[in-house]
Amino acid sequence: MGNLWTLQDAKNKFSAVVEAAQNGKPQRVTKRGVEAVVVLSTADYERLVALDVKADDDFLNHLLNAPKLPDDCQNLFDREDPFELQGREIDFRD
């Protein structure tokens, strides 16, 4: 069989599913005709997890290394002095 298994076939031939995954060929398993899971080797899984962690670190470093505002611009975001909104009366009658 290729790399797509029904759940029943995957149960019956689980050793073959695992062996194929260990040989670097991820195995897809369907449940009621819909792809449900992928069986990966531990090496492939660890590589994917490391990529995900690296992406998180890269984004964090990107944020931490963003240009800083000059000291005299810090008050642009002073929450003690919000913009004052002024409303106006609106007549919705005809």
N, C-alpha and C positions, 0 to 999 in steps of 0.2 A: 504494500500500500504506500501511497505518497506521504505527504505530511499533513493530510486532513483525515481525521478519524471521527466516526460517530462515537458517542459516549460508550455504547455497548461494545463496539470493536476495541476501543481504547482499554476498557476494563478487561476484555478477554485477552488482549495482546499487550498488556501494560509493559512487559519486559522489552518488547520491540519498540514501543513508544519511547521509553527511557533510553534505550540504547541509541536510537536515532538522535535524540536530543543531546546525548553525551557526545555524539560524533559531529556536533555543530549544526544540526538540522532541526530547528524549532518545530515542534509538532502541535498542530491545531486540533482542538477537539470540539465537536458540535454537540449541542443538546437541543433536541427537538428541531433540528435543521438549522439552528442558529449557532454561529461560532461563539463558544462560551469561554474557553481558556486556551492558553498556549503553554506547552511544557518546554522549558528551557534547561540547558545544562547549568550547573552552578556557576561555571566560568562566565557564561553569557549573562546570567542574572547579575553577578557581581559587577561586570563591566557596565551594564545599564544603570545599576544603582550608583556607581561611581560617577557616571556621566551626569546623573540627576543632581547629585551632591555638588559636583563641580559647577553646574549651571546655577545653582543657588548661591554658591560662593562668588561666582563671577558677577551676578546681579548685585549682591551685597557690596562687593568691592566697587562696582560701578557707582552705586549710590554714595558710598563713603568717599569716593575720590571725585565726586562732582565739584565743580568750582564753588568756592565759598563767596558769599556776598561781602563786599567791603564793609568795614565797621560802621561807616556812616549811613549804610543802607539797611541796617538791621531793624530800624524803627518802622520800615515799610509794613512789617507784619506784627506790629504791636497790638495785642488784643485788648489792651487797656484803652485804646483810642480808636474804636471802630468807626467806620463811615456812618454818618447819621442819615438815616433814610427819612424822607418826608413824604407823607401820603397826601392825597387830594380827594375831595369829595367827587363822587360820580353819581349822576342821576340816571337810573335805569328805567325810569317811567317813560311812557310815550309822550 
